[in-house]
């Protein structure tokens, strides 16, 4: 016969809200709105449309993230949010809550850890990076010599050979594993890797403000970069990555992971309410 302690634990566990299920139920209408608005596109294309503006979600969420009176949110300055309602206040606190939970508990996505420090804010238009260092010329081009390929070139010197590589697709790991790349000097490898990253098809940034930043967006006690459009893009990207982690089986159904999906659910539900 179960003890009182066992009974209490069972009731406690059954009373705990399943935020995983709530999040899925919120994502379904959000995804339906995207496909209804933009058509049957790939996930990346749908999300890029949402991030780029000119839609009801962007138009209603960005004012919640915009500090506009009387000047940018400089430390210690007096001002206000463009949308200062209670709903907007709660939304900003949910963002801080989600960031805090992601810092406490690791969630691995297909492209690494899910966090506000590495977010995909959209397609990058930059395709050609050129530099000169110690008499050498370096060039990395995306979509050259044809779409999808990446060409890396480093000129030769009198004493050392140059480097020339064409990747079939943008892939940092395959570049690092290339035998010709591995024999280059450390400095040359570093330059090429940095340039390779500059022409990445997707723009990945951190939306957390540096410690010495003077102009910030402060949600609770956390400082984000003073760029509401980029922060909005980050929210779309982070919640999408959490959706993927859940759907692809990367999430362990424990209490810590469940806690992450509470603020994520509220954020996505706020997106959904914008569409109704």
Helices and strands as residue ranges (DSSP letters): H 4-15, H 19-38, H 43-51, H 56-61, G 62-65, E 67-69, E 80-81, H 86-104, E 108-109, E 112-113, E 119-123, E 128-133, E 136-142, E 150-154, E 163-167, H 172-177, H 179-182, H 186-198, E 202-205, E 216-219, E 222-225, H 228-247, H 255-274
